[in-house]
Amino acid sequence: MLLPYLVGLVVLVLLPAAATMAMAFTENDLIATSRFIGLDNFAELTRDPAVRAAVGNSLSYLAWSVPLRLVLAVGLALLLHRRARAAGTARVAVLLPGAVPELAYGLMWLWLLNPVQGPVNQLLLLGGEGGRTMFGTLPPQWLTDPEDARAGIVLMSLFTIGETFVIVLTARLALPPEAYELAELEGARPGQVLRRVTLPLLAPVLAVLVLRDTLMSLQASFVPTLVVTGGGPPPYATTYLSLVLYQDAFEYLRYGYAAAVAALMLGLTAVAVLIQWRLLRRWASSGLAGAGPAAE
């Protein structure tokens, strides 16, 4: 029964990955004969300002996007898991952005983040005076200021949490009601129930979601960046590794160098996943995951 999956894994994942890693050691434009150049592509990565900026931007994106997406998905799942009026409509609203094609989603946000006429800034200006927002600050310049542009890319990612939301919602509905009955008998407050019952029981699912989102995030930043900011404001404010890979491969036809960028992406992702895995294991071994309502 595992054979079809294993064949697909080898043909569609492992062999292309091996070919990409081999290409990283060559000068290759898919037109002329490729030439083996050893570690030259990797040495050039260390000198390329676009790659250096992309590494920092990508790590920053991971540090902000992954935890914020998880917190938002968990919060909405816990809020909407009960049967209530309009709960079904609210669940559909959470899922809907993830069903929009990526290109259309990016174009929609290009309009939403327009600094002059975009709805986001118009909403922030409500209640403000003298061209300032309700918080007394100037409205964000989403497309021209580096910090605001990076924040805009993270903001875009927070609405495509439908899959994570469904998984957390399903896991919450599957939790044993006896645990909550026991917590109620012991007089646990809502915050204690959340910390000592709900989150520990959801911990295995949340750990998998964190690792999965980390694996996907470096790729997920590609379309929003390409459509909304183009990697700017100049020179490289929102240039991520996925965009560098695309430009080198399909604009400059430097497939060997693009393969080296892909290897760098794989290495960074592996390191991020390893760090998270160690933190999760340390958290589990501390005994928090096994704490029950009586521990309070």
Secondary structure, DSSP 8 states (H G I E B T S, - for coil): --HHHHHHHIIIIIHHHHHHHHHTTEE--SSS--EE-TTHHHHHHHH-HHHHHHHHHHHHHHHHHHHHHHHHHHHHHHHHSS--TTHHHHHHHHHHHHHS-HHHHHHHHHHHT-TTT-HHHHHHHTT--TT--TTSS----TTTSHHHHHHHHHHHHTT--HHHHHHHHHHHHTS-HHHHHHHHHTT--HHHHIIIIIHHHHHHHHHHHHHHHHHHHHHHTHHHIIIIITT-STTTTT--HHHHHHIIIIIS--HHHHHHHHHHHHHHHHHHHHHHHHHHHHHHHTTSTT--GGG-
